[in-house]
Amino acid sequence: SAAVFRNNLVYQTGRVITVVLVGFALGAVGSFFVANDYVRNIVRLICGGIMLVSGLQMLGLLRFLHVGNTEISFFDRQKKRNPLVLGILTGIMPCGIYQMAQLVALNSGSGLNGAKMMLGFVLGTLPVLLVFGCLSGLGDLKYRKDFEKISALVIIYFAVKMIIRCFV
């Protein structure tokens, strides 16, 4: 419906704004230690570890670390009331692939480079997330579990690749 599309577009706008601002901040901070391979590898190792744990949790392999499957009531309310606020907040939520892009922004050498890198990342993900958001807004997706498993495997692949890069 038009309302679902409009809300999703407003949500995505908020996400784009936050992701670019986060890229700028990370690039600015990273410019102080981008030349230091030791620090870069520590950041890679931490991000890779977080991504690996996230991917394994998504597959249900680390259930003992899972706190529960409850939504924070504030986010639940914003989903219905203000998709822009939800999009802005989503831009700062942890996500495996997003963390990889953040690492690149951190290593970009400047705030402007970090913002440009994250703008490219967020615009590259926008079409798929816009379509997926509209479809999920229209009802329960038949293939949601399959999509989650594929996403988890992709995150695990990139996590392992990132961790290996620390030692090679």
Wavefront OBJ file of the C-alpha trace (Angstrom):
o trace
v 0.000 0.000 0.000
v 1.032 3.638 -0.385
v 1.187 4.190 3.387
v 3.560 1.233 3.855
v 5.817 2.543 1.069
v 5.753 6.102 2.451
v 6.564 4.961 5.997
v 9.374 2.749 4.717
v 10.809 5.609 2.643
v 10.729 7.941 5.678
v 12.353 5.197 7.794
v 15.104 4.682 5.192
v 15.712 8.452 5.049
v 16.385 8.487 8.787
v 18.712 5.509 8.431
v 20.679 7.200 5.623
v 21.147 10.375 7.666
v 22.463 8.513 10.714
v 24.703 6.141 8.762
v 26.416 9.041 6.962
v 26.897 10.938 10.241
v 28.339 7.822 11.887
v 30.688 7.417 8.903
v 31.854 11.006 9.300
v 32.499 10.527 13.031
v 34.335 7.235 12.541
v 36.466 8.648 9.732
v 37.391 11.644 11.880
v 38.306 9.453 14.866
v 40.129 6.941 12.670
v 42.250 9.651 11.092
v 44.216 9.819 14.347
v 45.381 6.200 14.230
v 44.764 4.918 10.693
v 48.485 4.352 10.109
v 48.808 2.063 13.130
v 48.453 -1.562 11.946
v 48.325 -2.885 15.505
v 45.259 -0.781 16.411
v 43.632 -1.542 13.044
v 44.033 -5.286 13.661
v 42.581 -5.003 17.179
v 39.536 -3.191 15.774
v 39.203 -5.836 13.030
v 39.460 -8.636 15.570
v 36.807 -7.101 17.829
v 34.432 -6.407 14.912
v 35.043 -9.866 13.466
v 34.348 -11.473 16.833
v 31.120 -9.528 17.291
v 30.027 -10.428 13.763
v 30.861 -14.105 14.305
v 28.869 -14.270 17.538
v 25.956 -12.439 15.862
v 25.924 -14.834 12.923
v 26.081 -17.903 15.152
v 23.242 -16.505 17.286
v 21.160 -15.931 14.152
v 21.629 -19.615 13.304
v 20.565 -20.589 16.830
v 23.980 -22.046 17.708
v 24.641 -19.760 20.677
v 21.243 -19.785 22.347
v 22.815 -19.509 25.804
v 23.949 -15.952 24.927
v 20.535 -14.925 23.675
v 18.687 -12.727 26.149
v 15.277 -13.141 24.596
v 13.166 -12.317 21.602
v 11.407 -9.242 22.926
v 11.245 -5.859 21.268
v 12.003 -2.756 23.243
v 8.659 -1.064 23.704
v 10.030 2.313 22.602
v 11.099 0.887 19.222
v 7.793 -0.912 18.889
v 5.892 2.358 19.461
v 8.112 4.262 17.023
v 7.469 1.697 14.312
v 3.839 2.776 14.305
v 4.175 6.453 15.218
v 7.356 7.861 13.770
v 9.282 5.897 11.141
v 11.851 8.730 10.836
v 12.871 8.365 14.498
v 13.034 4.592 14.107
v 15.235 4.986 10.999
v 17.561 7.382 12.809
v 17.870 4.986 15.748
v 18.370 2.003 13.440
v 21.398 3.771 11.976
v 23.208 3.334 15.288
v 22.101 -0.235 16.017
v 24.729 -2.993 15.663
v 24.592 -5.080 12.505
v 27.295 -7.384 11.158
v 27.582 -6.007 7.653
v 27.113 -2.457 8.907
v 29.997 -3.021 11.333
v 32.211 -4.030 8.415
v 31.367 -0.790 6.626
v 32.045 1.114 9.846
v 35.482 -0.450 10.028
v 36.227 0.751 6.506
v 35.011 4.236 7.475
v 37.231 4.119 10.557
v 40.198 3.339 8.313
v 39.261 5.911 5.638
v 41.600 8.616 6.910
v 39.165 11.516 7.382
v 35.634 12.425 8.373
v 34.722 13.337 4.804
v 36.073 10.055 3.417
v 34.234 8.112 6.122
v 30.970 9.928 5.310
v 31.396 9.290 1.562
v 32.174 5.615 2.156
v 29.138 5.151 4.383
v 26.933 7.058 1.920
v 27.982 4.602 -0.780
v 27.289 1.690 1.548
v 23.858 2.918 2.625
v 22.788 3.819 -0.925
v 23.942 0.392 -2.095
v 21.770 -1.338 0.508
v 18.817 1.001 0.082
v 16.997 -0.675 -2.859
v 17.006 -4.139 -1.285
v 16.012 -2.878 2.157
v 13.294 -0.676 0.683
v 11.753 -3.615 -1.181
v 12.173 -5.956 1.786
v 10.681 -3.379 4.151
v 7.661 -2.848 1.919
v 7.077 -6.581 1.530
v 7.417 -7.233 5.249
v 5.036 -4.340 5.937
v 2.403 -6.049 3.837
v 2.396 -9.203 5.939
v 4.505 -12.081 7.175
v 7.066 -13.184 4.629
v 6.921 -16.841 3.666
v 10.695 -17.072 3.285
v 11.781 -14.974 6.288
v 13.566 -17.898 8.060
v 15.499 -18.791 4.890
v 16.515 -15.147 4.456
v 17.720 -15.022 8.076
v 19.817 -18.184 7.642
v 21.411 -16.885 4.446
v 22.120 -13.563 6.146
v 23.709 -15.364 9.095
v 25.971 -17.384 6.803
v 27.067 -14.253 4.937
v 27.866 -12.517 8.241
v 29.841 -15.541 9.466
v 31.795 -15.692 6.199
v 32.817 -12.034 6.425
v 33.568 -12.348 10.153
v 35.945 -15.255 9.593
v 37.552 -13.440 6.665
v 38.050 -10.314 8.821
v 39.533 -12.331 11.722
v 41.928 -14.171 9.393
v 43.125 -10.819 7.978
v 44.357 -9.907 11.456
v 46.854 -12.776 11.387
v 47.951 -12.774 7.754
l 1 2 3 4 5 6 7 8 9 10 11 12 13 14 15 16 17 18 19 20 21 22 23 24 25 26 27 28 29 30 31 32 33 34 35 36 37 38 39 40 41 42 43 44 45 46 47 48 49 50 51 52 53 54 55 56 57 58 59 60 61 62 63 64 65 66 67 68 69 70 71 72 73 74 75 76 77 78 79 80 81 82 83 84 85 86 87 88 89 90 91 92 93 94 95 96 97 98 99 100 101 102 103 104 105 106 107 108 109 110 111 112 113 114 115 116 117 118 119 120 121 122 123 124 125 126 127 128 129 130 131 132 133 134 135 136 137 138 139 140 141 142 143 144 145 146 147 148 149 150 151 152 153 154 155 156 157 158 159 160 161 162 163 164 165 166 167 168
